[in-house]
Amino acid sequence: MFRNFIFGFTCLSFIIFSCEARFDEPVYRKHNYDFIDHFYAGFQITDSSYIPFVHPDILFHNNRYYLTITPYYKSNDKLENPCIYISYDGKYFFAGRDSLNPLVTAPTYDHNDDPDIFFDDKSGSFIINYLETMRPDSQNVISLVSMDALHWQRKQIINYNLSRGDDFIVSPSLISYQDNYYLFYVNVSGGKLQIEFLVSPEVFQWNKYENQKADIDLPDGFIPWHLDVIKGPDCFYLLCTAFKHMLHFEHSLLLFKSDSLKHWNYEKELLNNSLLSDYHCKYVYRSTAIVEQDSLSIWYSYMKMNNDWNIGFTRLSLQD
C-alpha cells in the first residue's frame, strides 16, 4: 500500500484455520457478518496465528465467487501480493490449488498493492490488475491473466515514471461498456485526490496521458480514497471509500450510480463507523460488491480502534 501517504493504511486480521474461510452469523446488527476464520495464505507464517489481509475485490462468474485480496502481516508490505480465493456461496472461500497464493512475489524494492479482478468476455480470461509500486522511480499497472483462475501470466500495461513527474495512483478498477474498457482510479499526485479514468478499445493497451477527470457528484466535504466500479443489470455503480477530515479518519463508503460511466450521481452513504457490525470500528476502508437482485452484497474492510483490521460482509437494499 501507499504507506508513506497518511491515509494509506492496510491490513485486516483473520485467524488461520484451514484452507477455507467463512463468514460468521450476525454478531451485533442484522445483516452484518464478520470473517472469523481464515484464508489459506499459500506461504508460511511462523510467529503468529494471525495474518492481516486488505483490499478485497470480488467477481461473480459462472456461479462462483472469485475474491482477490492481499496479505499485510505486521504491516510488512513485502507480503502485500495479490492472492485469489474461490467460493460457491460467498461465505466459504478456498484456494483453487496448493501453493497457488500469492500469485506474484514482491518487487525488488517497495511493494505491490491494490488488486482488482475482472472477467473479459472478449477473450474469456480472468484479469487481475494491481499496482507494482517502486518509489521513487516508477509505478506499474500489472495485469495477471488466466483462462482458468489457476495459472496466471504477467503483463505490464501502464508505466508511470515517477522520477519524471508522472502521476501516482491508487485503487485501479476495470470495467467494460459497449466496445470499450474503462480503468478508473484515484489520482493522488500533488495532493489531487480526484477520481479519474482511462478509456481504451483494448484491455491491455492504455494511454496514460489520455486521463479524464470523472464527472462525479461527491458530497460536500468528502475526499475520495479507494474505489470499485461494478456493473448492475441496467446501470453501473461506483463504491468509493471517502473521508471528511484529514486527521480524524471519518471514512464513509459512498454509493454512486451511472447509466454510461460518464456522469455519476450520488445515491447514498452505505457504511460509516457507526453502521458497521463491530462497534469498535475506527474507520471503513476499501470495499467491493456485486449486485444480487435488488441488493448490494458488500465485502468491506475496516480498522478497529486498536488498529487491528477485519473484513465484514453485509447486504444492503438498493431500493432504500
Contacts in CASP RR format, 6 or more apart in sequence:
PFRMAT RR
TARGET T0000
AUTHOR 0000-0000-0000
METHOD contacts of the structure
MODEL  1
MFRNFIFGFTCLSFIIFSCEARFDEPVYRKHNYDFIDHFYAGFQITDSSY
IPFVHPDILFHNNRYYLTITPYYKSNDKLENPCIYISYDGKYFFAGRDSL
NPLVTAPTYDHNDDPDIFFDDKSGSFIINYLETMRPDSQNVISLVSMDAL
HWQRKQIINYNLSRGDDFIVSPSLISYQDNYYLFYVNVSGGKLQIEFLVS
PEVFQWNKYENQKADIDLPDGFIPWHLDVIKGPDCFYLLCTAFKHMLHFE
HSLLLFKSDSLKHWNYEKELLNNSLLSDYHCKYVYRSTAIVEQDSLSIWY
SYMKMNNDWNIGFTRLSLQD
1 8 0 8 1.000
1 9 0 8 1.000
1 10 0 8 1.000
1 54 0 8 1.000
1 55 0 8 1.000
1 72 0 8 1.000
1 77 0 8 1.000
1 80 0 8 1.000
1 111 0 8 1.000
1 113 0 8 1.000
1 114 0 8 1.000
2 8 0 8 1.000
2 113 0 8 1.000
2 133 0 8 1.000
2 168 0 8 1.000
2 170 0 8 1.000
2 188 0 8 1.000
3 10 0 8 1.000
3 75 0 8 1.000
3 77 0 8 1.000
3 111 0 8 1.000
4 135 0 8 1.000
5 188 0 8 1.000
6 246 0 8 1.000
7 225 0 8 1.000
7 243 0 8 1.000
7 249 0 8 1.000
8 170 0 8 1.000
8 225 0 8 1.000
9 285 0 8 1.000
9 303 0 8 1.000
10 52 0 8 1.000
10 54 0 8 1.000
10 55 0 8 1.000
10 70 0 8 1.000
10 72 0 8 1.000
10 75 0 8 1.000
10 77 0 8 1.000
10 80 0 8 1.000
10 113 0 8 1.000
10 285 0 8 1.000
10 309 0 8 1.000
11 52 0 8 1.000
11 53 0 8 1.000
11 54 0 8 1.000
11 72 0 8 1.000
11 73 0 8 1.000
11 74 0 8 1.000
11 75 0 8 1.000
11 309 0 8 1.000
12 52 0 8 1.000
12 53 0 8 1.000
12 54 0 8 1.000
12 72 0 8 1.000
12 285 0 8 1.000
12 301 0 8 1.000
12 302 0 8 1.000
12 303 0 8 1.000
12 309 0 8 1.000
12 310 0 8 1.000
12 311 0 8 1.000
13 50 0 8 1.000
13 51 0 8 1.000
13 52 0 8 1.000
13 53 0 8 1.000
13 308 0 8 1.000
13 309 0 8 1.000
13 310 0 8 1.000
14 21 0 8 1.000
14 35 0 8 1.000
14 36 0 8 1.000
14 37 0 8 1.000
14 38 0 8 1.000
14 39 0 8 1.000
14 50 0 8 1.000
14 51 0 8 1.000
14 52 0 8 1.000
14 53 0 8 1.000
14 310 0 8 1.000
14 311 0 8 1.000
15 36 0 8 1.000
15 37 0 8 1.000
15 38 0 8 1.000
15 49 0 8 1.000
15 50 0 8 1.000
16 38 0 8 1.000
16 40 0 8 1.000
16 41 0 8 1.000
16 45 0 8 1.000
16 49 0 8 1.000
16 50 0 8 1.000
16 51 0 8 1.000
17 37 0 8 1.000
17 38 0 8 1.000
18 37 0 8 1.000
18 38 0 8 1.000
18 40 0 8 1.000
19 40 0 8 1.000
19 94 0 8 1.000
19 95 0 8 1.000
20 37 0 8 1.000
20 40 0 8 1.000
20 92 0 8 1.000
20 93 0 8 1.000
20 94 0 8 1.000
21 35 0 8 1.000
21 37 0 8 1.000
21 38 0 8 1.000
21 39 0 8 1.000
21 85 0 8 1.000
21 92 0 8 1.000
21 93 0 8 1.000
21 94 0 8 1.000
22 35 0 8 1.000
22 36 0 8 1.000
22 37 0 8 1.000
22 91 0 8 1.000
22 92 0 8 1.000
22 93 0 8 1.000
23 33 0 8 1.000
23 34 0 8 1.000
23 35 0 8 1.000
23 36 0 8 1.000
23 90 0 8 1.000
23 91 0 8 1.000
23 312 0 8 1.000
23 313 0 8 1.000
24 33 0 8 1.000
24 34 0 8 1.000
24 35 0 8 1.000
24 36 0 8 1.000
25 33 0 8 1.000
26 32 0 8 1.000
26 33 0 8 1.000
26 277 0 8 1.000
27 33 0 8 1.000
27 34 0 8 1.000
27 277 0 8 1.000
27 278 0 8 1.000
28 277 0 8 1.000
28 278 0 8 1.000
28 279 0 8 1.000
29 277 0 8 1.000
31 314 0 8 1.000
31 315 0 8 1.000
31 316 0 8 1.000
32 276 0 8 1.000
32 277 0 8 1.000
32 312 0 8 1.000
32 313 0 8 1.000
32 314 0 8 1.000
33 91 0 8 1.000
33 277 0 8 1.000
33 312 0 8 1.000
33 313 0 8 1.000
33 314 0 8 1.000
34 277 0 8 1.000
34 278 0 8 1.000
34 310 0 8 1.000
34 311 0 8 1.000
34 312 0 8 1.000
34 313 0 8 1.000
35 310 0 8 1.000
35 311 0 8 1.000
35 312 0 8 1.000
35 313 0 8 1.000
38 51 0 8 1.000
39 51 0 8 1.000
39 53 0 8 1.000
39 69 0 8 1.000
39 83 0 8 1.000
39 85 0 8 1.000
39 93 0 8 1.000
39 95 0 8 1.000
39 101 0 8 1.000
40 94 0 8 1.000
40 95 0 8 1.000
40 101 0 8 1.000
41 51 0 8 1.000
41 71 0 8 1.000
41 83 0 8 1.000
41 101 0 8 1.000
41 102 0 8 1.000
42 83 0 8 1.000
42 95 0 8 1.000
42 98 0 8 1.000
42 99 0 8 1.000
42 100 0 8 1.000
42 101 0 8 1.000
42 102 0 8 1.000
43 79 0 8 1.000
43 101 0 8 1.000
43 102 0 8 1.000
45 51 0 8 1.000
45 73 0 8 1.000
48 73 0 8 1.000
48 74 0 8 1.000
50 73 0 8 1.000
51 71 0 8 1.000
51 73 0 8 1.000
52 71 0 8 1.000
52 72 0 8 1.000
52 73 0 8 1.000
52 74 0 8 1.000
52 308 0 8 1.000
52 309 0 8 1.000
53 69 0 8 1.000
53 70 0 8 1.000
53 71 0 8 1.000
53 72 0 8 1.000
53 83 0 8 1.000
53 301 0 8 1.000
53 309 0 8 1.000
53 311 0 8 1.000
54 69 0 8 1.000
54 70 0 8 1.000
54 72 0 8 1.000
54 80 0 8 1.000
54 285 0 8 1.000
54 286 0 8 1.000
54 301 0 8 1.000
54 309 0 8 1.000
55 69 0 8 1.000
55 70 0 8 1.000
55 113 0 8 1.000
55 114 0 8 1.000
55 115 0 8 1.000
55 171 0 8 1.000
55 226 0 8 1.000
55 285 0 8 1.000
55 286 0 8 1.000
55 301 0 8 1.000
56 67 0 8 1.000
56 68 0 8 1.000
56 69 0 8 1.000
56 286 0 8 1.000
56 287 0 8 1.000
56 288 0 8 1.000
56 299 0 8 1.000
56 300 0 8 1.000
56 301 0 8 1.000
56 311 0 8 1.000
57 67 0 8 1.000
57 68 0 8 1.000
57 69 0 8 1.000
57 115 0 8 1.000
57 116 0 8 1.000
57 117 0 8 1.000
57 173 0 8 1.000
57 228 0 8 1.000
57 288 0 8 1.000
58 65 0 8 1.000
58 66 0 8 1.000
58 67 0 8 1.000
58 117 0 8 1.000
58 288 0 8 1.000
58 289 0 8 1.000
58 290 0 8 1.000
58 299 0 8 1.000
59 65 0 8 1.000
59 66 0 8 1.000
59 67 0 8 1.000
59 68 0 8 1.000
59 117 0 8 1.000
59 118 0 8 1.000
59 119 0 8 1.000
59 126 0 8 1.000
59 290 0 8 1.000
60 66 0 8 1.000
60 290 0 8 1.000
61 119 0 8 1.000
61 126 0 8 1.000
63 88 0 8 1.000
64 86 0 8 1.000
64 87 0 8 1.000
64 88 0 8 1.000
65 86 0 8 1.000
65 87 0 8 1.000
65 88 0 8 1.000
65 89 0 8 1.000
65 90 0 8 1.000
65 93 0 8 1.000
66 84 0 8 1.000
66 85 0 8 1.000
66 86 0 8 1.000
66 117 0 8 1.000
66 126 0 8 1.000
66 149 0 8 1.000
67 84 0 8 1.000
67 85 0 8 1.000
67 86 0 8 1.000
67 87 0 8 1.000
67 93 0 8 1.000
67 117 0 8 1.000
67 299 0 8 1.000
68 82 0 8 1.000
68 83 0 8 1.000
68 84 0 8 1.000
68 85 0 8 1.000
68 115 0 8 1.000
68 116 0 8 1.000
68 117 0 8 1.000
68 128 0 8 1.000
69 82 0 8 1.000
69 83 0 8 1.000
69 85 0 8 1.000
69 115 0 8 1.000
70 79 0 8 1.000
70 80 0 8 1.000
70 81 0 8 1.000
70 82 0 8 1.000
70 83 0 8 1.000
70 102 0 8 1.000
70 112 0 8 1.000
70 113 0 8 1.000
70 114 0 8 1.000
70 115 0 8 1.000
71 79 0 8 1.000
71 80 0 8 1.000
71 81 0 8 1.000
71 83 0 8 1.000
71 102 0 8 1.000
72 79 0 8 1.000
72 80 0 8 1.000
72 309 0 8 1.000
73 79 0 8 1.000
77 106 0 8 1.000
77 110 0 8 1.000
77 111 0 8 1.000
77 113 0 8 1.000
78 106 0 8 1.000
78 111 0 8 1.000
79 102 0 8 1.000
79 106 0 8 1.000
80 106 0 8 1.000
80 111 0 8 1.000
80 112 0 8 1.000
80 113 0 8 1.000
81 102 0 8 1.000
81 103 0 8 1.000
81 104 0 8 1.000
81 105 0 8 1.000
81 106 0 8 1.000
81 112 0 8 1.000
82 102 0 8 1.000
82 103 0 8 1.000
82 104 0 8 1.000
82 112 0 8 1.000
82 115 0 8 1.000
82 128 0 8 1.000
82 130 0 8 1.000
82 144 0 8 1.000
83 95 0 8 1.000
83 100 0 8 1.000
83 101 0 8 1.000
83 102 0 8 1.000
83 103 0 8 1.000
84 95 0 8 1.000
84 96 0 8 1.000
84 100 0 8 1.000
84 101 0 8 1.000
84 103 0 8 1.000
84 117 0 8 1.000
84 128 0 8 1.000
84 149 0 8 1.000
85 93 0 8 1.000
85 94 0 8 1.000
85 95 0 8 1.000
85 96 0 8 1.000
85 101 0 8 1.000
86 93 0 8 1.000
86 94 0 8 1.000
86 95 0 8 1.000
86 96 0 8 1.000
86 149 0 8 1.000
87 93 0 8 1.000
87 94 0 8 1.000
90 297 0 8 1.000
90 313 0 8 1.000
91 313 0 8 1.000
95 101 0 8 1.000
96 149 0 8 1.000
96 150 0 8 1.000
97 150 0 8 1.000
100 150 0 8 1.000
103 128 0 8 1.000
103 144 0 8 1.000
103 152 0 8 1.000
104 112 0 8 1.000
104 142 0 8 1.000
104 144 0 8 1.000
104 154 0 8 1.000
106 112 0 8 1.000
107 132 0 8 1.000
107 133 0 8 1.000
107 134 0 8 1.000
108 134 0 8 1.000
109 134 0 8 1.000
110 133 0 8 1.000
110 134 0 8 1.000
110 135 0 8 1.000
111 133 0 8 1.000
112 130 0 8 1.000
112 131 0 8 1.000
112 132 0 8 1.000
112 133 0 8 1.000
112 142 0 8 1.000
113 130 0 8 1.000
113 131 0 8 1.000
113 133 0 8 1.000
113 170 0 8 1.000
114 130 0 8 1.000
114 131 0 8 1.000
114 170 0 8 1.000
114 171 0 8 1.000
114 172 0 8 1.000
114 226 0 8 1.000
114 286 0 8 1.000
115 128 0 8 1.000
115 129 0 8 1.000
115 130 0 8 1.000
116 128 0 8 1.000
116 129 0 8 1.000
116 130 0 8 1.000
116 171 0 8 1.000
116 172 0 8 1.000
116 173 0 8 1.000
116 174 0 8 1.000
116 228 0 8 1.000
117 126 0 8 1.000
117 127 0 8 1.000
117 128 0 8 1.000
118 126 0 8 1.000
118 127 0 8 1.000
118 128 0 8 1.000
118 129 0 8 1.000
118 174 0 8 1.000
118 175 0 8 1.000
118 176 0 8 1.000
119 125 0 8 1.000
119 126 0 8 1.000
119 127 0 8 1.000
120 126 0 8 1.000
120 127 0 8 1.000
120 176 0 8 1.000
120 203 0 8 1.000
121 176 0 8 1.000
122 203 0 8 1.000
123 203 0 8 1.000
124 147 0 8 1.000
125 145 0 8 1.000
125 146 0 8 1.000
125 147 0 8 1.000
126 145 0 8 1.000
126 146 0 8 1.000
126 147 0 8 1.000
126 148 0 8 1.000
126 149 0 8 1.000
127 143 0 8 1.000
127 144 0 8 1.000
127 145 0 8 1.000
127 174 0 8 1.000
127 203 0 8 1.000
128 143 0 8 1.000
128 144 0 8 1.000
128 152 0 8 1.000
129 141 0 8 1.000
129 142 0 8 1.000
129 143 0 8 1.000
129 144 0 8 1.000
129 157 0 8 1.000
129 172 0 8 1.000
129 174 0 8 1.000
129 183 0 8 1.000
130 141 0 8 1.000
130 142 0 8 1.000
130 144 0 8 1.000
130 172 0 8 1.000
131 139 0 8 1.000
131 140 0 8 1.000
131 141 0 8 1.000
131 142 0 8 1.000
131 169 0 8 1.000
131 170 0 8 1.000
131 172 0 8 1.000
132 139 0 8 1.000
132 140 0 8 1.000
132 141 0 8 1.000
132 142 0 8 1.000
132 156 0 8 1.000
133 139 0 8 1.000
134 140 0 8 1.000
135 162 0 8 1.000
136 162 0 8 1.000
136 163 0 8 1.000
137 161 0 8 1.000
137 162 0 8 1.000
137 163 0 8 1.000
138 159 0 8 1.000
138 160 0 8 1.000
138 161 0 8 1.000
138 162 0 8 1.000
138 163 0 8 1.000
139 159 0 8 1.000
139 160 0 8 1.000
139 162 0 8 1.000
139 166 0 8 1.000
139 168 0 8 1.000
139 169 0 8 1.000
140 156 0 8 1.000
140 158 0 8 1.000
140 159 0 8 1.000
140 160 0 8 1.000
141 156 0 8 1.000
141 157 0 8 1.000
141 158 0 8 1.000
141 160 0 8 1.000
141 172 0 8 1.000
141 183 0 8 1.000
141 206 0 8 1.000
142 154 0 8 1.000
142 155 0 8 1.000
142 156 0 8 1.000
142 157 0 8 1.000
143 154 0 8 1.000
143 155 0 8 1.000
143 156 0 8 1.000
143 157 0 8 1.000
143 203 0 8 1.000
143 204 0 8 1.000
144 152 0 8 1.000
144 153 0 8 1.000
144 154 0 8 1.000
144 155 0 8 1.000
145 152 0 8 1.000
145 153 0 8 1.000
145 154 0 8 1.000
145 155 0 8 1.000
146 152 0 8 1.000
146 153 0 8 1.000
155 204 0 8 1.000
157 204 0 8 1.000
157 205 0 8 1.000
157 206 0 8 1.000
158 206 0 8 1.000
158 208 0 8 1.000
159 208 0 8 1.000
160 166 0 8 1.000
160 167 0 8 1.000
160 168 0 8 1.000
160 169 0 8 1.000
160 208 0 8 1.000
162 168 0 8 1.000
165 189 0 8 1.000
166 208 0 8 1.000
167 187 0 8 1.000
167 189 0 8 1.000
167 208 0 8 1.000
167 211 0 8 1.000
168 187 0 8 1.000
168 188 0 8 1.000
168 189 0 8 1.000
169 185 0 8 1.000
169 186 0 8 1.000
169 187 0 8 1.000
169 188 0 8 1.000
169 189 0 8 1.000
169 196 0 8 1.000
170 185 0 8 1.000
170 186 0 8 1.000
170 188 0 8 1.000
170 225 0 8 1.000
170 226 0 8 1.000
171 185 0 8 1.000
171 186 0 8 1.000
171 225 0 8 1.000
171 226 0 8 1.000
171 227 0 8 1.000
171 228 0 8 1.000
171 286 0 8 1.000
172 183 0 8 1.000
172 184 0 8 1.000
172 185 0 8 1.000
173 183 0 8 1.000
173 184 0 8 1.000
173 185 0 8 1.000
173 227 0 8 1.000
173 228 0 8 1.000
173 229 0 8 1.000
174 181 0 8 1.000
174 182 0 8 1.000
174 183 0 8 1.000
174 184 0 8 1.000
174 203 0 8 1.000
174 229 0 8 1.000
175 181 0 8 1.000
175 182 0 8 1.000
175 184 0 8 1.000
175 229 0 8 1.000
175 230 0 8 1.000
175 231 0 8 1.000
175 236 0 8 1.000
175 261 0 8 1.000
176 182 0 8 1.000
176 203 0 8 1.000
177 236 0 8 1.000
177 260 0 8 1.000
177 261 0 8 1.000
179 201 0 8 1.000
180 199 0 8 1.000
180 200 0 8 1.000
180 201 0 8 1.000
181 199 0 8 1.000
181 200 0 8 1.000
181 201 0 8 1.000
181 202 0 8 1.000
181 203 0 8 1.000
182 197 0 8 1.000
182 198 0 8 1.000
182 199 0 8 1.000
182 229 0 8 1.000
182 261 0 8 1.000
183 197 0 8 1.000
183 198 0 8 1.000
183 200 0 8 1.000
183 206 0 8 1.000
184 195 0 8 1.000
184 196 0 8 1.000
184 197 0 8 1.000
184 214 0 8 1.000
184 227 0 8 1.000
184 229 0 8 1.000
184 238 0 8 1.000
185 195 0 8 1.000
185 196 0 8 1.000
185 197 0 8 1.000
185 227 0 8 1.000
186 193 0 8 1.000
186 194 0 8 1.000
186 195 0 8 1.000
186 196 0 8 1.000
186 224 0 8 1.000
186 225 0 8 1.000
186 226 0 8 1.000
186 227 0 8 1.000
187 193 0 8 1.000
187 194 0 8 1.000
187 195 0 8 1.000
187 196 0 8 1.000
187 211 0 8 1.000
193 223 0 8 1.000
193 224 0 8 1.000
193 225 0 8 1.000
194 213 0 8 1.000
194 214 0 8 1.000
194 224 0 8 1.000
195 213 0 8 1.000
195 214 0 8 1.000
195 216 0 8 1.000
195 224 0 8 1.000
195 227 0 8 1.000
195 240 0 8 1.000
196 211 0 8 1.000
196 212 0 8 1.000
196 213 0 8 1.000
196 214 0 8 1.000
197 211 0 8 1.000
197 212 0 8 1.000
197 214 0 8 1.000
197 261 0 8 1.000
198 206 0 8 1.000
198 207 0 8 1.000
198 208 0 8 1.000
198 210 0 8 1.000
198 211 0 8 1.000
198 212 0 8 1.000
199 210 0 8 1.000
199 212 0 8 1.000
200 206 0 8 1.000
200 207 0 8 1.000
214 264 0 8 1.000
215 262 0 8 1.000
215 263 0 8 1.000
215 264 0 8 1.000
216 238 0 8 1.000
216 256 0 8 1.000
216 263 0 8 1.000
216 264 0 8 1.000
216 266 0 8 1.000
217 256 0 8 1.000
217 264 0 8 1.000
217 265 0 8 1.000
217 266 0 8 1.000
218 224 0 8 1.000
218 240 0 8 1.000
218 242 0 8 1.000
218 254 0 8 1.000
218 266 0 8 1.000
219 254 0 8 1.000
219 266 0 8 1.000
221 244 0 8 1.000
222 242 0 8 1.000
222 243 0 8 1.000
222 244 0 8 1.000
222 252 0 8 1.000
222 254 0 8 1.000
223 242 0 8 1.000
223 243 0 8 1.000
223 244 0 8 1.000
223 246 0 8 1.000
224 240 0 8 1.000
224 241 0 8 1.000
224 242 0 8 1.000
225 240 0 8 1.000
225 241 0 8 1.000
225 242 0 8 1.000
225 243 0 8 1.000
225 251 0 8 1.000
225 286 0 8 1.000
226 240 0 8 1.000
226 241 0 8 1.000
226 285 0 8 1.000
226 286 0 8 1.000
226 287 0 8 1.000
227 238 0 8 1.000
227 239 0 8 1.000
227 240 0 8 1.000
227 241 0 8 1.000
228 238 0 8 1.000
228 239 0 8 1.000
228 286 0 8 1.000
228 287 0 8 1.000
228 288 0 8 1.000
228 289 0 8 1.000
229 236 0 8 1.000
229 237 0 8 1.000
229 238 0 8 1.000
229 239 0 8 1.000
229 261 0 8 1.000
230 236 0 8 1.000
230 237 0 8 1.000
230 238 0 8 1.000
230 239 0 8 1.000
230 288 0 8 1.000
230 289 0 8 1.000
230 290 0 8 1.000
230 291 0 8 1.000
231 237 0 8 1.000
231 291 0 8 1.000
232 291 0 8 1.000
233 291 0 8 1.000
235 257 0 8 1.000
235 258 0 8 1.000
235 259 0 8 1.000
236 257 0 8 1.000
236 258 0 8 1.000
236 259 0 8 1.000
236 260 0 8 1.000
236 261 0 8 1.000
237 255 0 8 1.000
237 256 0 8 1.000
237 257 0 8 1.000
237 258 0 8 1.000
237 267 0 8 1.000
237 289 0 8 1.000
237 291 0 8 1.000
237 296 0 8 1.000
238 255 0 8 1.000
238 256 0 8 1.000
238 257 0 8 1.000
238 258 0 8 1.000
238 264 0 8 1.000
239 253 0 8 1.000
239 254 0 8 1.000
239 255 0 8 1.000
239 256 0 8 1.000
239 270 0 8 1.000
239 287 0 8 1.000
239 288 0 8 1.000
239 289 0 8 1.000
239 298 0 8 1.000
240 253 0 8 1.000
240 254 0 8 1.000
240 256 0 8 1.000
241 251 0 8 1.000
241 252 0 8 1.000
241 253 0 8 1.000
241 254 0 8 1.000
241 284 0 8 1.000
241 285 0 8 1.000
241 286 0 8 1.000
241 287 0 8 1.000
242 251 0 8 1.000
242 252 0 8 1.000
242 254 0 8 1.000
243 249 0 8 1.000
243 250 0 8 1.000
243 251 0 8 1.000
243 252 0 8 1.000
243 283 0 8 1.000
244 250 0 8 1.000
244 252 0 8 1.000
249 282 0 8 1.000
249 283 0 8 1.000
250 272 0 8 1.000
250 273 0 8 1.000
250 283 0 8 1.000
251 272 0 8 1.000
251 273 0 8 1.000
251 283 0 8 1.000
251 284 0 8 1.000
251 285 0 8 1.000
252 269 0 8 1.000
252 270 0 8 1.000
252 271 0 8 1.000
252 272 0 8 1.000
252 284 0 8 1.000
253 269 0 8 1.000
253 270 0 8 1.000
253 271 0 8 1.000
253 272 0 8 1.000
253 284 0 8 1.000
253 287 0 8 1.000
253 298 0 8 1.000
253 300 0 8 1.000
254 266 0 8 1.000
254 268 0 8 1.000
254 269 0 8 1.000
254 270 0 8 1.000
255 266 0 8 1.000
255 267 0 8 1.000
255 268 0 8 1.000
255 269 0 8 1.000
255 270 0 8 1.000
255 296 0 8 1.000
256 264 0 8 1.000
256 265 0 8 1.000
256 266 0 8 1.000
256 267 0 8 1.000
257 264 0 8 1.000
257 265 0 8 1.000
257 267 0 8 1.000
258 264 0 8 1.000
258 265 0 8 1.000
268 320 0 8 1.000
270 287 0 8 1.000
270 296 0 8 1.000
270 298 0 8 1.000
270 316 0 8 1.000
271 284 0 8 1.000
271 287 0 8 1.000
271 298 0 8 1.000
271 300 0 8 1.000
271 314 0 8 1.000
272 284 0 8 1.000
273 281 0 8 1.000
273 282 0 8 1.000
273 283 0 8 1.000
273 284 0 8 1.000
276 284 0 8 1.000
276 300 0 8 1.000
276 302 0 8 1.000
276 312 0 8 1.000
277 312 0 8 1.000
277 314 0 8 1.000
278 302 0 8 1.000
278 304 0 8 1.000
278 310 0 8 1.000
280 304 0 8 1.000
280 305 0 8 1.000
280 306 0 8 1.000
281 302 0 8 1.000
281 303 0 8 1.000
281 304 0 8 1.000
281 305 0 8 1.000
282 302 0 8 1.000
282 303 0 8 1.000
282 304 0 8 1.000
282 305 0 8 1.000
282 307 0 8 1.000
283 302 0 8 1.000
283 303 0 8 1.000
284 300 0 8 1.000
284 301 0 8 1.000
284 302 0 8 1.000
285 300 0 8 1.000
285 301 0 8 1.000
285 302 0 8 1.000
285 303 0 8 1.000
285 309 0 8 1.000
286 301 0 8 1.000
287 298 0 8 1.000
287 299 0 8 1.000
287 300 0 8 1.000
287 301 0 8 1.000
288 298 0 8 1.000
288 299 0 8 1.000
288 300 0 8 1.000
289 296 0 8 1.000
289 297 0 8 1.000
289 298 0 8 1.000
289 299 0 8 1.000
290 296 0 8 1.000
290 297 0 8 1.000
291 297 0 8 1.000
291 318 0 8 1.000
292 315 0 8 1.000
294 317 0 8 1.000
294 318 0 8 1.000
294 319 0 8 1.000
295 315 0 8 1.000
295 316 0 8 1.000
295 317 0 8 1.000
295 318 0 8 1.000
296 315 0 8 1.000
296 316 0 8 1.000
296 317 0 8 1.000
296 318 0 8 1.000
297 313 0 8 1.000
297 314 0 8 1.000
297 315 0 8 1.000
298 313 0 8 1.000
298 314 0 8 1.000
298 315 0 8 1.000
298 316 0 8 1.000
299 311 0 8 1.000
299 312 0 8 1.000
299 313 0 8 1.000
300 311 0 8 1.000
300 312 0 8 1.000
300 313 0 8 1.000
300 314 0 8 1.000
301 309 0 8 1.000
301 310 0 8 1.000
301 311 0 8 1.000
301 312 0 8 1.000
302 309 0 8 1.000
302 310 0 8 1.000
302 311 0 8 1.000
302 312 0 8 1.000
303 309 0 8 1.000
304 310 0 8 1.000
END
